[in-house]
Amino acid sequence: MATAKGRAKILLQGDSLTQLCWEGWGSHVANVYQRRADVISRGYGGYNTRFFLRLPVDESLTGGDVVLTTLFLGANDQALPGLDDHKHVPLEEYKANLKILIDRIRSDYKCQQIILIGPPPVHHEQRLAYQIQRYGKEGATGVLERTMETAKTYATACEEVAKEENVAFLDLYQGMLDEGGGDDFGKFFDDGLHFSAVGHDFVGKAVVNAIAKAFPHLEVHPDTRTAQFCNSASNCEALPPYAPFHDEIDATNLDKSFESMNSKKRKEPA
């Protein structure tokens, strides 16, 4: 196992579903990895894969410190042509773009541990209600610009890319349908597309579980008594805590206590 440089970073890339992650799911990931890794969101509302490819390399993330990246795009790519041409990206181009983005994560950010997150389902009734809320009854078209059918198609394409590129995949589409018991998946959304508090909770736990399944060495094991993810009874094989916990500090010998920071090297697979 090779030692990585600097303080570990977990990078969350995507559209508005990632930009808004601090309302819930990203905060959960940050809570689990507190003092072990800095969780960084690079989410851009309204972006599709075509837009995302135009972003320059983030030089602050090129130092070899990114130990995990989530790539969560497709909610906008799947918008129907003729109804939302601004966001729509054809299916094959979507797949090709994802592959380029995965390659850039590997080359630019030197990160080999990647989770590709597929777009979630679309709740039709909520989307139509949102039209009326935003545009009024006169302005609402009553026509869906995203559908369950296209969401499933793009989620399946995303999974295909994950297999072809040998990266982990998180299937939110099927996961939410299964957890929601069919028609009850609307609880996960505020407007049929963006997550409610319940949705954020589901996604946050799903991401952490996906990390544990795909990359066991990055799983944080909480204190079995308190369920806290960051005290001296918690542990993570590859990500030791930054600085000793307070109950590990010898107040009579601070030099010795803090020397341990230099010996706790973060490791990644060779």
N, C-alpha and C positions, 0 to 999 in steps of 0.2 A: 504493500500500500504506500502510495506516494504522499508526502506531506504537502498540503496546499499552503498558500501564502496568506498573510494578513488575517483580518477578522472575517469570519464566514458571512456570506450573504445569500439570501434566498430571493430570487427575482420572480416577480409576478408580472407577466406580460399579457396584454389583451385590450379589449374595447371597454365600453362603459361598465360591463359586468365586472371588470377588474378595476377600473377607475374608482368605482363605488365600493370597492372591497373593504375600505376602512369603516363602512357602516356595519360590517359584520364578519364576513368570512375571512378577510385578510387579517383582521384583528385577532381572530381565533388562532390563525397560523402564527402570528407574531407572539401571542401569549404562550403557545406551546414552546416556541423557540427562544423565549426571552433569555438574554445573557449568553446564548449559544450562537445565534446568528441574527444579523440585521435583515429584516424582511422589507424589501423595497418594491413598491408598486410602480409599474410603468403601464398604466391603463389609459386609453385615449377614447373618450366617448364618441360614438358615431363612426369609428374606424372599422374598415374591413381589411383583409389581408393585403389588398392592393395599396391602400393608404399606408399600412404599417411598414411595407417594404421601403417606403420613401424616407423613413426616419433614419437619421445618421446614427452611427455607432455611439453608444454612451461611454465615453472615455473613462468615466468614473467606475465602470464595471469591467474593465479589461485587465485587471491585475491578477487574475487567477483566483479570486476570492469567492466567486459564485459557485456554490456547491449544489444548487438545485434551481431549476427554472420551470415555471408553469407557463404554458402557451395556450391561451384561451380566446380563440377567435372563430367566427362563423355566424354569430347572431345577426350580423349586418350583411355578410356575404350572401346569406340565404334570402334576403329581401327579394320580392318578386320583380322580375323585369317588367317594365311598363307601368308599374305602380311605385317603385322606388329605384329608379335607374342609378341614382346617385350612389347608392350603397351596394347594389347587386353586383356580385362577381360570379361568373359561370362556374359550375361545379369543378370541371377539370382544371381551370385556372386556380380555383381555391386550393385544390390539392397540390398543385405545383408550387403555389406561393408558400404553403405550409412547409413544404420540403426545403425551400430556400431559407425560410426563417429558422428552421431547425438547424440547418447547416451553419447559419450565422451565429446561433447560440453556441454551437460547438467551436467554431473558429474564432469569433470575436471575443466571446466571454469565457472561452476555455472551459465550458461546462458540458459534461457528458451525461449528467443526470437530469433528464427532462421528462415532464409529465404533460402530455397533450390532453387538453380538456375539450370535450365535444360540446357543441351548443345544446342548451336545455330545450325542453318542449315549449311550445307556444300555447298560451291559453286564449282561445278564440274570443270567448265572451268578454274577458277583461280587455283585450285589445280593442274591441268594438266600443266598449264603454269608455275607454281612454280617448278614443277619437272624439266622442261627444264632449267629454270633459275638457279636452284641449281646444277643439275647433267649434264647439257648439253643434246643435242639431242641424243647423243649416250648412255648416262647413264639413261635417263628417260625411265621408263617402259611403260608409257601411260596407266597404270592401276591405278584406284583410290584405295587408302588405306582407305578412309572414303567416305561414300555416304550419300545422303539425306535420303535414306531409313533407314539406321542404325542410323543416327542422330535422326530421328523421333522416332524410336523404343526406343532408350535410353532416349530421352526426355520424352516420355510417361511413361517409367518405373520410371524415377525420380519423375514425378508427382504422380504416384501411391504411392511411398515411402512417399512423403510429406503428402498425405492424411492419410496413415496408421500411420504415426508418429505424426500427428496433428501439422505440422509446415507449414509455409507459402511457397508458390511456385511461382517462376517467370518463365514464359514460354517464353524464348527468341526465341525458334524455331518458334512458331506460331506468336509471336509478330513481329519478323523481316520480316516474309513472309507477314503479313498484312500491315506493314508500307512500305515495299518495293514494294507493288503492284504486288506480284508474282515474275516474273523473275528479277525485279530490286533490289532484296535484295543483290546483289553483291557489292553494294555501301558500305555495312557495313564491308567489309573485304579487306585486302591487299593481302592475298594469299589463299583465300577461307576458311580460318580457324581462323586466328588472325584478330583482329579488326583494321579497318582504323579509321581515325579521326571521320568520320561520325558514325561508329559503336560504338566507345567509347562514343560519345555524346548520342547516343540512349541508351546504356546500363546504363550510369550514371543516366540519367533521369528515366529510368525504375526501377532501384534499389531504388532511392529516392521515387518514386511513390509507389513501393511495400511496403516500410517501412510505408508510410503514411496510406496505405490501411489496412495493417495487424496490425500495432501498432500505432494507432492514437496519443497516448500520446508521441510518439517519433518524431512526425512530427514537423519540424521547419517551422514556419510561418514567411515569410520574411516581412520586412518593406513594407507596401503597396505603399509607395511613391517612394522608391529607389530600391525596389526588393532585397535589401541586406539581407543576412541571419544572420548577426551578428552585429546589432547595437541595441540601446535601444528600438527601435520600433519593433524589431523582438521578437519572443517568441517560447518557446517549453515547454509543460506542465511538462515533466519529466526530462528535461535537462536544468537547468538554466545555464547561462554563467559563466565561471570561471573568477572571479573578476568583479567588477562593470565596466560598460562602462564609458568612460571618462566624459560624460555629466551627469552621476549619482554621480560623486565625488564632494563632498563639499571641496574645497581647503582650507577652513578655519577650517575644522574639519575632518582631514584624518582618525583619529581613528574611528570615527563614520561611515564614509563611508565604510571602509574596514571591519568593524564588520559584515556587511551584508553578507560577504562571509561565515561566520560560520552559518548563518541562512538559506542559500539557499541549502537545502539538496536535493540530487538527489533521485528520487523515482522510484521504480519498482513495478509491480503488486505483491501483496502478494501471 
